[in-house]
Amino acid sequence: MIIYHPAKDPNHCIYRLISLLMNIEGGCSFEKIRVLDFYYSFPHLLKKISPWPNDIKAYKKYVVNIPGAYEKISNQRRLFFEMNEIHKEAVGILCAKGILNKELFENGTIALDKDNLPVGVADLVIHDTFVKSDVFKVITEGLLSSKWGGKSGLKEKTGLLEYKYDE
């Protein structure tokens, strides 16, 4: 039996990354885009961020209304770790196609080179209903702007990444 999930599909990951990056001014780090993509793939897990960051309390009201998922995820940190290879592959493909800005990428920032983004792909993203949703705003505006590292940062609150050695 073959079981498919978009989170494990590099092509779907490419679409998700493009969707995120089209809505993030200036790009972000690989580590952050991985977290944002994780919550794009599993928005119901936003409810498990605890405690919810004070600096983005206004977004909490959108998270409460997210319906539960069909699948049961017992270990979200492991799933996040497993998605790392898919993320690396997707970023590699986007770099090879020239869709990511190579200069910024070499400096650790992932950002679109919008001139090389196919118009058809951009149109798909613009008309995507999830991209227009409040949950997507929580991910691209709220999580992105929240304190990231160290104790009481998003890395700690999500439980997805190690934060103890942040400066």
Buried (B, 14 or more C-beta within 10 A) or exposed (E): EEEEEEBBBBEBBBBBBBBBBBBBEEBBEBBBBBBBBBBBBBBBBBEEBEEBBEEBEEBBEBBEEBEEEEEEEEEBEEBBEEBEEBBBBBBEBBBEEEBBBEEBBEEEBBBBBEEEBEEEBBEBBEEBEEBEBEBBBBBBBBBBEBBBBBEBBBBBBBEBBEBEEEE
